[in-house]
Amino acid sequence: MTRHDPFGRSALPAGFSREDRVRLLREVADALIDGRVPDRAAALFVGGALDAWLHGGGGLGALERDYLRVTPPRGSHRTAAVVAQADERAGGAAERRFDPKLTDQGEEPAA
């Protein structure tokens, strides 16, 4: 059994928009940062895309364009980052900021 389709794309339920795919990426990133397992759909999407990309090759642009399919339409300035930021402003995801006081193990900052 393959984890992705014969064309090297990650499998998604029908009707998933580009914005939905960006939300799945955000879910995986948040879960990994928090030290938890991501939602099953998000894990399958991102894991399948990474697996297909690692087997199929290509640069990071190929990962974004061909496997994750989150590049904006031609002429659009609505990048994945813009979509994620709009979602955060709308309350769809917790905003994350880098805190240099945190250690690599995710411990609380030292006083």
N, C-alpha and C positions, 0 to 999 in steps of 0.2 A: 504494500500500500504506500502510495506517495503522499507526502504532506502538502503538496501543492499541485496545481493543475499542470498538464503537459506543456503549457506555454511558459511555465516558470512564474506564474502569478500566484499570489496568496488568495485563498478562497474567502469569499465574503458572502454573507446572506444577501439575497436580492434586495435591492433598494438602498444599499448603503451609499451615501453621498460622500463627496470629498471631505466635507465637514465632519461627517461621522467617522471617517478614517483618521482624521486629525484627533478627534476625541479619543479614539482607541489608543493612539500613540501617547496621548497625555495620560490616559489611565495606566498604561504600562510604565511610563516614566515615574508617575507618582507612586505606584506600588513598589517599584524597585527602590526608589529613594527612601520610602518608608519601611523597607525590609519585609514587605508582604508579597503574597502571590497576586498577580493581576487577575482581573475578571477573565473568565474562560474565553469569551469571544475576543477580547483584546489580546490575550496571550496567543491564541491560535492565529490571529491575523498577523501580529508582529513576528512571532516565531516562524510562521510559514514564509513570510516575506524575507526574513533574514536567512532562513535555510535555502530558499530558492536563489537568493542573491549570492550566497557563498558557493553554491553549486554552479550557478550560471555565470558568475563573474561580472565584471563591469565596475565602474567607479561609483562613488557615492551618489552622483547624479542619477545613475541607473537605479540605485536603490530607491531614491525618492520618486523618480519618474515611472519606472517599469514595475517595481515590486510593491511599494507602498501606495503608489498612485496618488500622491498628495501635491503634485506640482500644480500651480495655478494655470488656468487656461491662457492661451497666447494673448498677450496684451494686458493681462490682469496683474495688478500689484497685490492681490490678496494671497500672500504666501501662507504656508502652514503656520508660521509664527503669528501672522496677523489674525488668522482664524482662531488660533489658541488664545491670543490676547483678548479678542472680542468675546470669546466664550467665558474667559475669566471675569471680564467686566460685567457680563450678564449673570454671573453667579454660577456658571456651569462647572467650574473647576476651581480648586483652591490655588491662589497665586503662590508661586514659589520664588524665593529669593535665596541666593547663595549667602551663607553665613560662614565667614572664614574662621570663626571661633569654634565651629563644630569639628570634631575629629573625624577621621575616615570611618570610624566604627559607628557613627551616628549618635555618639554620646552627647549629653547636654553640655553647653559651653561652661568652661571653668570660670569661677567667680573671681 
